[in-house]
Amino acid sequence: MLKILSHFAHSTYQKNLASILEVEFYHIIDENNKVCWDEQVSKPNNVFEISKEEALDKQKDFDLMLIHRHPTIISSYEEGFQLIPRVFTEHTWPYNDWNVNTWKENREKFIDHTIFITKSSMQAWGMKEDDKNSVIYHAIDVNEFPNYEGGEKSIITVCNEFPNRDWCCGYLLWVNSTWGLKDVRVYGYSNENIGEACKGLMPNDEIKKLLVKAGAYFNSATASPIPMSLLEAMAVGAPVVSTDCCEMHLLLKDGINALTSNNATDLRKKIIELLENPERAKKIGQRGKQLVKEVFPPERFIYKWKQIFEKVIN
């Protein structure tokens, strides 16, 4: 049984990690990581809580440390987590020159192996696959998702701290694209100041049920490798309107498996187009679901992560 020291970051992503057999994850609880898990999805049985003090004391009992946030690379090293191999999951897209060189240097200096979640993200960071860098796409099991039915004209977006993360989530683009449209909904925490569109935090399974009848899912992300919320909407078969950047630019084909643009006026027109043409919207959603099935199979995700664990440990 592999024992991996880690911390809470993205519950849907870490749920997939926890599906790897014969692996236990111990999430550190301290002043920076206040919870072991959240309420979005059920906590897997092989994810456990551990205090920072106990983790430091028993550090040699673990096979490796898995880190998901840039600040944790340095803080964990300075706190004394230096006795076991360290793997980092690069969930972000480099944004202009903001800390990019520092973050890149920290990965290369303090991390034994980095996992990028898309090929385009690795390239954007100026890296290539080698002994210290790999690409592992998300895992999406379409069999766990309900099938799209349609019937409503709701426009759904899922994003936490939307206004505060305009730089990567495209909040202002979302505002300019959806103004005046009816039944616009945003699910996630810390969105209270965006008005009546804010519907608060909702469990992942409940959002899936809402997507079954939605008129469109709108992704306005501008600096995200590939949002998990977008892939989950596509896994339902919901018709998607999205920005045309990052990995979306490679995977989404305008008019085929999504409607795409980086212009607010065009995005607004495309949302309305889906709402007014439900049969076409369904066909686009079906092609999107097929894309997710082909590109993000859980089996590949599990196989590649097991390879990395074994490679780094040995």
N, C-alpha and C positions, 0 to 999 in steps of 0.2 A: 504493500500500500504506500503510494507516494504521499508525502505530507508537504503541502505548499502554503507558505506564509503569504498573506495578501491583505487587502483592505476592500471595503465596499466602494463601488463606483457606478456600474451600470447593471441593474438587476437582470434585465433581459439577456444581456450579453453573458453575465456571470452564471446565469441559469444554464446556458448552453455549455459553458466550461465545466460546470458541475456534472454534466451528463457523461463526462469521460470516466470510464470504469476504473476502479481501484485507485482513486485519487481523493484526498481529503483537503479542503481549503479552510484555513484558519484566518479569519478576518480580524485585524488589530483594531481595538477600540482605544482611542485616546482623545486629546483635546481637538485634534483635527479630523479624526474619523469617529464620529459620535454614535454611529449605528453599525450593526453587523449586516443588516438587510433593510429593505423598505417594504411597503405594502403593495407594490405594483404587481409582483408575482410571488407565489409561495416560495418560501426558503427551502432549498433542497436539503435532504437529510445529511449530506456530506459537507455542509458548510457550517462552521463553528465559530463562536466568538472567543477571542483571547485578548487579554490586556497587553499593553505594550511592555510592561514590566516582565510579565510571564514569558512573552515571546522572546525578549532579549535574553532572559535567563536560560531558555530552552532552545536557543537559536540553532544549535548543532543537531537538534532532533529533526529539523526540517530539511527537505531535499533542495528546495530553492525558494526564492522570494519573487512574487509576481506583482508588479507595480503598474498602476493605470493612470497616474497623474504626474505631470512634470515636477511640481514642487516636492513630491514625495521622493523623487530620486535622490535629491540632496539631503532632505531632512532625515530620511531613513538611514542614509550613510553616516551622517554626522551623529545620529543617535546610537550607532554601534552595530547596525545590521550589515556586517562586512564579512561574515564567516561562511556564507552560503552563496551560491550563484544567484544572479539577479537578472530577471527577464522583465522587459518593459513592453506594454501594449500601446502603440502610438495611435490614439483615437482621433487626433486632431490634424487639421490642415494648416500648413505654415501661413500665417497671416501677415502680409507685407514683411517688414523687418522686425516685427515686435517679438523680441526675445528669441528669434529663430536661431541665431548663431549660438547663443548661450545654451538653449535647450538641446541643440544638436551636439554641442561639445559635451554636455553633461551625459547624454546617452552614450557617446563614444567612450567617455572616461570611466563612468561608474556602472554601466550596464553590460552584461555578458552577451545578451541577445535581445534584439528589438523586433517586435511583430508589428507590421503595418497592416491596416485593415483593408486597404485597396492598393492596387498597383500604381494608380495615378498619384496617390498620396506619397508612396515611396519615391516616385520620380520627382514630385514637387519638393520634397525634402532634399533632393539631390543625392539620393542613395540608390543602391542596386542590390539585388539578392546576392548574398555571399555568406561566409561563415558566421557573420554577426547580425545579419538582417534577413527577414523573411516576410512573405505576404500570406495572410490567412483571411479569407473573406468571412463575413458573418455566416451564421447558421440560421436558416429559416426552414422549419418543417411545415410545408403548406398543408399537410394532413391535420395539423393541430388548429387550423383556422377554418371558420365557417365560410360558406360560399355566398358570394355577393348576390343580392336580389334587386337592389335599387328601390325606387318608389318614392324617395324623398328628394328635396332640393337643398339639403343641408350641405354646407361647405366646411369640412373638418380639417383642423391642423392640430398636431400634438407637439408641444414644445414647452419645456420648463424655463422659467425666467426669461421669457421671450423678449421683453423690452430691453433688459439688461444685456442681452446677448445679440443685439442687432448686428454686431460686427461679423458674426458667423451664421446666425439664423435668419437674417434678412427681415427683421421686424418692420422697418419702414417700408420695405418693398411689399410686404404683406399688407400693410395699411393702405398703401396706394393702389394695390391690386384688388382689394375687397371693399373699398369704400362704397357705401350705398347699396350693397348687395344684402339680401335678406338671409336669415338663418345661418350666420357665420359663427362658427364655434372654435374656441381654442381650449384644449385640455392640457393641464399641467399645473405645477405649483408656481407661486410668485408671479402671477399674471393679473392681479387684482386691479391694477391701474389702467387696463386696456378697455374697460367698459363692459357692456353687456355681453360681448362675445366671450368673455372669460367664463368658463364652466368649471374651473377648479380641477384638482387632481382626481383621477378616476382609475380604478384598477384596470390592468391591461386587458383582461377578459371582457370587461364591460365596454371598453373602447372598440374591441373587435365586433361586438354586437351592433354598435352604432354605425360602424363602417359598412356593415352588411346592407344598410338601406341608404347610405349617404349618396348625395348627388355627385360629390367630387371630394377628393383629398387634395389639399394644396400644400406643397412643400416649397418654402421660400428660402431655404438655406443657401448661403452664398460662400461659405468657407467651411464646409463639412465634407469629409471624404465620401460618406454615404449614410444618411440618417437611418437608424433602425426603425423609427416610426414610419418612414416612407416605405421601407421594405415590407413592414407588417401590413400596411394598407394595401400594397400590391398583392401580398399573399392572400388576402381576403378576396381579391379580384375587384377592388374598388377602383374606379377610373381616377387617374392621377393627372394633376397639373403641377409642373415642377420647373424650377430653375434649370438652366442648361450649363452646368459647371461641375468641376471636380469629377468624381466617378459617374455622376448622372449624365455627363456629356458623352461618356462612352457607352453606357448601358441603355439609356432612354432614347428612343427614336420617335421624333415628333410625328404625331398622327398614326403611329403604329402601336406602341405599347404605353404611350403617355402623350400629353400635349406639353411642349416645353418652350421656354423663352426666358430671357433675362430682363425683359422690358415690362414694366408694370402695366402699361396699356394693353400690350399683347396678352399678358397673363390673365388680365381681367376678361378680355374677349374670349380666351380659351376656356375659362371657368364657365362663363355663360353658355358657350358652345356645348359643353358637356351637359349642363343642366337642361338645355333645350332639345338635346338629341340623345335621349336615354338609351336607345338601342345601339347607337354608335358608341356611346360611353361604355356599355357592357362589353362590346367587342374589344375595345381598347383595354379594359380592365382584365379580360380573360388572357390577352396576350401578355400583359404585365405579370399576371400570376404565373404563366408559363416561364417567363424570364427568371423569376425568383426561384422557381423549382429547379431550373437548369444551372443557375450560377451559384446558388447558396445552399447546396445540400448539406444537412447536418453531418452526414457520414464523412465528407471531405474535411469539414471543420475539425471533427474529433480526431481523425487520422493524422492530420497535420500538426495539431497541438500535441498529440502523444509523441510524435517524432521530435518535436522541439524539446519537450520535457526530457526525453531520454538522451538527446544529443547534449543538452546543457549539463545535465547531471553527470554524464559520463565523460 
